Amino acid sequence: MNNLILICFLICSTSYLYSQDIQWLNGTEIDLGKLTVHQDTTFQFPFLNTTGKPVAIETVRTTCGCTNPQWPNGMISPGEKGQIQVTFTPNRTGFHKKKVKVFIVGMRKGYSLWLEAEAE
C-alpha cells in the first residue's frame, strides 16, 4: 500500500513539473494609453521559463504590419528570463487592440499577448 501511494505521488509530482507554463511577469496585456499616429512605441513582455526544461521561441506572429516583434534566439533555460520586444506604430487615429502570438518549440498552443492604445 505504501509503495502504491509513493508511485502515485511521484507520477503526480512529475506531471506537475512538466505541465507548468511560461510565466508572463507583467501579464499578457499592455495598455499603451494615448499615442501619436505614425510614431513608434517600443515595449516588452518579459517572461520566466517555469517549464522545468529548456525552451526556444519558434516564431512570433502579429495581426498587422503596424506591430513588429523581436524575440530571443536560442534556448532559454529553466528559471531564466527572456522578453518579447514589440514596436507598435499606429497608422490611423482611434482605438487599437492588437494580438501578438508567441509559439514555443514543442508546445501545441501559442501564447496570446495583447496591446491596446488610443492614437491621436
Secondary structure, DSSP 8 states (H G I E B T S, - for coil): -HHHHHHHHHHHHHHHHHH--EEETT-SEEEEEEE-TT--EEEEEEEEE-SSS-EEEEEEEESSTTEEEE---SEE-TT-EEEEEEEE---SSEEEEEEEEEEETT-SS-EEEEEEEEE-
